[in-house]
């Protein structure tokens, strides 16, 4: 990555969990001139070479990267590039069609680094240490850049398998002061017995993003770690820079915080709620969360139609539904694509999942809408139960009675040992729907 930027080249990282055809698509759609592969992935390298006619050079790396760092034409000064020069093609998750390459520029990334240091981890210095517990191909990779900018050390986990006990051992050993994670991983960290077996008093900022965190898990994490949680709302196209909920806005007491909020607008960024016509909505009114400012990307590579749609009315459209309160705190209702319509009424799964998770037997919950002959769509709740616990459909129905309008009640309950998740730890709802429809 740093070599690419020194050369003035555009960096196109891949996630090692991708299949050879998926990697070949990234190479071809980006028009990559150079392929750099670890020798452990020969099938991926072969697929990329076969599909990408733009490739002019292949580099295979063995056990180490030393051969790249000690080349005969080592460059000691960075290329002279402008602020709008592309630095990174950040591919979206591809929830609608093939993944799209969001163009992140040098100037945008400079702003993002400053903003992260300002809003997420103030006063970070060379005395700080960051632990990587999420894939570097996405948000964790961006989070690593402010560490480099301030001379802070970064500690990597020793294997691709996430080991909670090892993570806490590393926190204690290296006096880790900040880490970036996602709610599912943060919950794993704080609900594992090892959290009480290691000293984590060095932590100042435990930053979580990628999805809203369920309130029960949030309270538990605060009780275990103290006032160190930082939430932010962002996405690849805005490189994480939409909202922030700092430690001072977190509390185990519902009366002392904006429960359910992902925070207020990041420094230098504008956030608003728009309707379909591009009109600004009043506080408390649900619409699409939109953002503008120096953290917004330069558009999608070679896809002007998608770029124009994403930036209609002069704002970047996140695809997330939500509202703002009178003080400017943002609340996410859910993805526009997650909403379903039952009997003519809009239903937002997130609201239902929050209630289901307050049942002591429920560890994870996912609600999706499936086709129904009478109502158009009805909700199906997929539950993962805590070890050794059982629950009946009738007990779950009684648990939500009086807490949700009847039309929001799931029509049925399904119990699975686990929910399908992406490599980034997010529940993949389209996979949940596909599995349900196949049964």
C-alpha positions in Angstrom: 0.0 0.0 0.0 2.6 2.5 1.0 4.8 1.5 -2.0 1.9 2.1 -4.3 1.3 5.6 -2.9 5.0 6.4 -3.0 4.8 5.6 -6.8 1.6 7.6 -7.3 -0.2 4.4 -8.2 -3.7 3.4 -7.1 -4.0 0.7 -4.5 -6.6 -2.1 -5.0 -6.5 -4.3 -2.0 -8.4 -7.7 -1.8 -9.8 -9.7 1.0 -8.1 -13.1 1.3 -11.6 -14.7 1.8 -12.6 -13.8 -1.7 -12.6 -16.6 -4.3 -10.4 -16.6 -7.4 -13.2 -15.4 -9.7 -14.0 -12.6 -7.3 -10.4 -11.5 -7.2 -10.2 -11.7 -11.0 -13.2 -9.4 -11.2 -11.4 -6.8 -9.0 -8.3 -7.0 -11.2 -10.2 -6.7 -14.5 -12.7 -4.0 -13.4 -10.0 -1.8 -11.9 -7.6 -2.2 -14.9 -4.7 -3.1 -12.6 -1.4 -2.9 -14.3 0.5 -4.8 -11.6 -0.6 -7.9 -9.6 1.0 -8.6 -6.3 0.0 -12.0 -4.8 1.2 -14.0 -1.9 2.5 -17.3 -3.2 0.0 -19.1 -1.0 -2.8 -18.1 -3.4 -1.7 -19.4 -6.8 -5.3 -20.0 -8.0 -6.2 -16.4 -7.4 -3.1 -15.1 -9.2 -3.8 -17.4 -12.2 -7.4 -16.3 -12.4 -6.5 -12.6 -12.2 -3.8 -13.0 -14.9 -6.2 -14.9 -17.2 -9.0 -12.3 -16.9 -7.1 -9.0 -16.8 -5.6 -7.9 -20.1 -4.2 -4.7 -18.5 -1.7 -6.7 -16.3 1.9 -5.8 -17.2 3.8 -7.2 -14.2 3.2 -10.0 -11.8 5.0 -10.1 -8.4 4.7 -13.2 -6.2 5.7 -12.9 -2.6 6.9 -15.9 -0.6 7.3 -16.0 3.2 8.4 -12.3 3.5 8.1 -9.0 1.8 11.7 -8.1 2.0 12.4 -8.4 -1.7 9.9 -5.6 -2.4 11.5 -3.3 0.2 15.1 -3.9 -1.0 14.7 -3.5 -4.8 17.5 -2.0 -6.8 15.4 1.0 -7.8 14.2 1.9 -4.3 12.3 5.2 -4.2 13.1 7.6 -1.4 10.7 10.5 -2.3 7.0 10.2 -3.0 5.5 10.9 -6.4 4.2 14.4 -6.8 0.4 13.9 -6.9 -2.5 16.3 -6.4 -5.2 16.1 -3.8 -7.7 14.7 -6.3 -5.4 11.9 -7.5 -6.9 8.4 -6.9 -5.1 6.6 -4.0 -7.4 3.6 -3.3 -10.1 1.7 -5.1 -12.4 0.7 -2.2 -14.8 -2.0 -3.4 -18.2 -2.0 -1.9 -19.7 -5.3 -0.6 -21.8 -5.7 -3.7 -25.2 -6.1 -2.0 -26.7 -4.9 -5.3 -25.0 -6.6 -8.3 -21.2 -6.7 -8.8 -19.0 -4.7 -6.3 -18.3 -1.1 -7.3 -14.9 0.6 -6.9 -15.3 3.7 -4.8 -12.4 6.1 -5.7 -10.7 7.4 -2.6 -8.3 10.3 -3.3 -5.1 11.4 -1.6 -6.7 14.6 -0.3 -9.8 12.8 1.0 -7.6 10.3 2.9 -5.5 13.1 4.4 -8.8 14.6 5.7 -10.0 11.2 7.0 -6.8 10.6 8.9 -7.1 14.1 10.5 -10.7 13.5 11.3 -10.1 10.1 12.9 -7.5 11.6 15.1 -9.8 14.5 16.0 -13.1 12.6 16.6 -12.2 9.0 17.3 -9.0 8.8 19.2 -7.9 12.3 20.3 -4.4 12.8 21.7 -3.0 9.7 20.0 0.9 9.8 20.1 3.9 7.6 19.6 3.2 6.2 23.0 -0.1 4.6 22.0 -0.6 1.0 20.7 -3.4 -0.2 18.5 -4.6 -3.9 18.2 -6.0 -5.1 14.9 -9.0 -7.4 15.4 -10.8 -6.8 12.2 -9.8 -7.3 8.5 -7.3 -4.8 7.2 -8.9 -4.8 3.8 -11.8 -2.6 5.1 -12.3 -0.2 8.1 -9.4 -1.6 10.1 -7.1 -0.8 7.3 -8.2 2.8 7.4 -8.0 2.9 11.1 -4.3 1.8 10.9 -3.4 5.0 8.9 -3.9 7.4 11.8 -1.6 5.2 13.9 1.1 5.5 11.3 0.5 9.3 11.0 1.1 9.7 14.8 3.9 7.0 15.2 1.7 4.7 17.3 2.5 0.9 17.1 0.1 -1.5 15.5 -0.2 -5.1 16.9 -1.5 -7.8 14.6 -3.2 -11.0 15.7 -0.9 -14.1 15.1 -3.4 -16.0 12.9 -6.4 -15.6 10.7 -8.6 -17.3 13.3 -9.9 -14.8 15.8 -8.8 -15.9 19.3 -10.5 -13.9 22.0 -8.2 -15.0 24.8 -5.2 -14.2 22.7 -6.6 -10.7 21.9 -6.9 -9.9 25.6 -3.4 -11.3 26.3 -2.0 -9.0 23.7 -3.9 -6.0 25.2 -2.2 -6.7 28.5 1.2 -7.5 27.1 1.5 -4.5 24.8 -0.6 -2.0 26.9 -2.9 -1.5 24.0 -4.7 1.9 24.1 -7.0 1.7 21.1 -8.6 -0.8 18.8 -11.1 -0.8 16.0 -13.8 -3.5 15.8 -17.4 -4.2 14.9 -20.3 -4.9 17.3 -20.2 -8.7 16.8 -16.5 -8.9 17.6 -16.8 -6.4 20.5 -19.6 -8.5 22.0 -17.4 -11.7 21.6 -14.5 -9.9 23.4 -16.6 -8.7 26.3 -18.7 -11.8 26.9 -15.7 -14.2 26.9 -14.3 -15.2 30.3 -10.8 -14.0 29.4 -11.9 -10.4 29.6 -11.7 -10.8 33.4 -8.4 -12.6 33.3 -6.3 -9.9 31.7 -5.5 -6.3 32.6 -7.1 -4.0 30.0 -6.9 -0.7 32.0 -4.6 0.7 29.3 -7.5 0.9 26.9 -8.6 4.5 26.1 -10.7 4.1 22.9 -12.5 0.9 21.9 -14.0 2.0 18.6 -16.8 0.1 17.0 -18.6 0.6 13.7 -20.0 -1.3 10.7 -23.5 -1.8 12.3 -25.5 -0.4 15.2 -24.8 -2.2 18.5 -27.7 -3.8 20.4 -28.3 -1.9 23.6 -27.9 -5.0 25.8 -24.5 -5.7 24.4 -23.5 -2.1 24.6 -24.4 -1.9 28.3 -22.5 -5.2 29.0 -19.4 -3.8 27.2 -19.5 -0.6 29.2 -19.7 -2.6 32.4 -16.7 -4.7 31.5 -14.5 -2.0 29.9 -15.6 1.3 31.5 -16.1 4.6 29.6 -13.9 3.8 26.6 -16.5 3.0 23.9 -16.5 5.1 20.7 -19.1 4.5 18.1 -19.1 5.8 14.6 -21.3 5.5 11.5 -19.6 5.4 8.1 -19.1 3.5 5.0 -16.4 2.9 2.4 -17.5 5.8 0.1 -17.2 8.3 3.0 -14.4 6.3 4.6 -16.1 6.2 7.9 -16.7 9.9 8.3 -20.4 10.4 9.0 -21.1 10.5 12.7 -19.4 9.8 16.0 -20.6 8.9 19.5 -17.7 9.6 21.9 -17.1 8.0 25.3 -18.7 11.0 27.0 -22.0 10.1 25.2 -22.0 6.5 26.4 -23.6 5.4 29.6 -25.1 2.2 31.2 -28.0 4.5 32.3 -30.6 5.0 29.6 -31.5 8.4 31.0 -27.9 9.7 30.5 -27.4 9.0 26.8 -29.2 9.1 23.5 -30.0 5.4 23.4 -30.0 4.0 19.9 -28.1 6.9 18.4 -24.9 6.5 16.3 -23.9 10.0 17.2 -23.6 13.5 15.8 -22.0 14.7 12.6 -18.2 14.3 12.3 -16.0 17.5 12.4 -16.3 19.2 9.0 -19.1 17.0 7.7 -22.7 17.8 7.0 -25.4 15.2 7.7 -29.1 15.5 6.8 -32.2 13.4 6.3 -33.8 13.6 2.8 -37.0 12.3 1.3 -37.1 10.7 -2.2 -37.5 14.1 -3.8 -34.4 15.5 -2.1 -36.2 17.6 0.5 -34.8 18.0 4.0 -37.0 16.4 6.6 -37.8 17.8 10.0 -36.3 16.3 13.2 -37.9 13.0 14.1 -39.0 12.2 10.6 -37.7 9.1 8.9 -35.9 9.4 5.6 -32.6 8.5 4.0 -29.4 9.5 5.8 -27.3 11.7 3.5 -23.9 13.3 3.9 -21.5 15.7 2.2 -18.1 17.2 2.9 -14.4 16.5 2.4 -14.7 12.9 3.5 -16.9 11.9 0.6 -15.3 9.9 -2.2 -14.8 11.1 -5.8 -17.3 8.7 -7.3 -17.3 5.1 -8.6 -14.6 4.1 -11.0 -15.8 3.8 -14.6 -19.5 3.9 -13.5 -20.9 7.4 -14.0 -24.5 6.2 -13.7 -23.9 4.8 -10.2 -21.9 7.9 -9.2 -24.7 10.2 -10.3 -27.4 8.2 -8.5 -25.3 8.1 -5.3 -24.7 11.9 -5.2 -28.2 13.1 -6.3 -29.3 16.5 -5.0 -25.7 17.3 -4.0 -25.5 14.8 -1.2 -24.1 11.3 -0.9 -26.9 8.8 -0.3 -26.0 6.2 2.2 -28.9 3.8 1.6 -29.6 3.8 5.3 -32.9 5.0 6.7 -33.1 7.0 9.9 -33.9 10.3 11.5 -32.2 13.1 13.5 -33.4 14.6 16.7 -33.5 18.3 17.5 -30.0 18.2 18.9 -28.5 16.7 15.8 -28.1 13.1 17.0 -28.6 10.5 14.2 -30.6 7.3 14.7 -30.4 4.5 12.1 -33.7 2.7 11.5 -32.1 0.2 9.1 -31.0 -0.3 5.5 -33.6 0.7 2.9 -33.1 -2.7 1.4 -33.9 -4.4 4.8 -37.3 -2.8 5.1 -40.3 -4.8 4.1 -44.0 -4.0 3.7 -46.6 -6.0 5.5 -50.2 -5.3 4.9 -49.3 -1.9 3.5 -47.2 -0.9 6.5 -43.4 -0.3 6.5 -41.6 -2.6 8.9 -38.0 -2.0 10.0 -36.4 -5.2 11.2 -33.9 -3.4 13.5 -36.7 -2.3 15.8 -37.9 -5.9 16.2 -34.5 -7.4 16.6 -33.7 -5.0 19.5 -36.8 -6.3 21.4 -36.1 -9.9 20.7 -32.5 -9.6 22.0 -33.8 -8.5 25.4 -35.0 -12.0 26.0 -32.4 -13.8 28.2 -32.4 -16.9 26.0 -31.6 -15.0 22.8 -27.9 -14.5 21.8 -28.5 -13.2 18.2 -31.6 -12.2 16.2 -32.2 -11.5 12.5 -35.6 -10.5 11.1 -36.3 -10.6 7.3 -39.4 -10.2 5.2 -40.6 -13.1 3.1 -43.4 -13.1 0.5 -46.9 -13.8 1.8 -50.0 -14.4 -0.2 -52.3 -12.3 1.9 -50.0 -9.6 3.4 -47.5 -9.2 0.7 -44.7 -9.8 3.1 -44.4 -11.1 6.6 -41.5 -11.2 9.1 -39.6 -14.3 10.0 -37.3 -14.1 13.0 -34.2 -16.3 13.0 -32.8 -16.7 16.5 -29.6 -18.1 17.9 -30.0 -19.1 21.5 -27.5 -18.9 24.3 -25.8 -22.2 25.2 -28.0 -24.5 27.2 -31.1 -22.4 26.9 -34.4 -23.1 25.1 -37.5 -21.0 24.2 -40.8 -21.6 22.5 -42.5 -19.5 19.8 -45.3 -18.8 22.3 -42.7 -17.5 24.8 -41.1 -15.2 22.2 -44.5 -13.9 21.1 -45.4 -13.2 24.8 -42.1 -11.4 25.3 -42.8 -8.9 22.5 -46.5 -8.5 23.3 -47.2 -4.8 24.1 -43.7 -3.7 23.0 -44.4 -3.6 19.3 -47.5 -3.0 17.2 -49.1 -6.2 16.1 -48.3 -5.8 12.4 -44.6 -5.8 13.4 -44.7 -9.1 15.1 -42.9 -11.9 13.3 -45.2 -14.4 11.7 -42.9 -17.2 12.6 -39.7 -18.1 14.5 -36.8 -20.2 13.3 -33.9 -21.4 15.5 -30.4 -21.8 14.0 -27.1 -22.7 15.6 -25.5 -19.6 13.9 -26.2 -16.8 11.5 -24.3 -16.4 8.2 -21.8 -13.6 8.5 -19.5 -11.8 6.1 -15.7 -11.8 6.6 -16.2 -8.6 8.4 -18.5 -10.1 11.0 -21.8 -8.6 9.8 -24.9 -10.8 9.5 -25.6 -11.2 5.8 -29.4 -10.8 5.5 -29.6 -11.7 1.9 -28.0 -15.1 2.8 -30.6 -15.5 5.6 -33.4 -14.9 3.2 -31.9 -17.3 0.6 -31.6 -20.1 3.2 -35.1 -19.5 4.5 -36.6 -19.5 1.0 -34.8 -22.8 0.2 -36.4 -24.6 3.1 
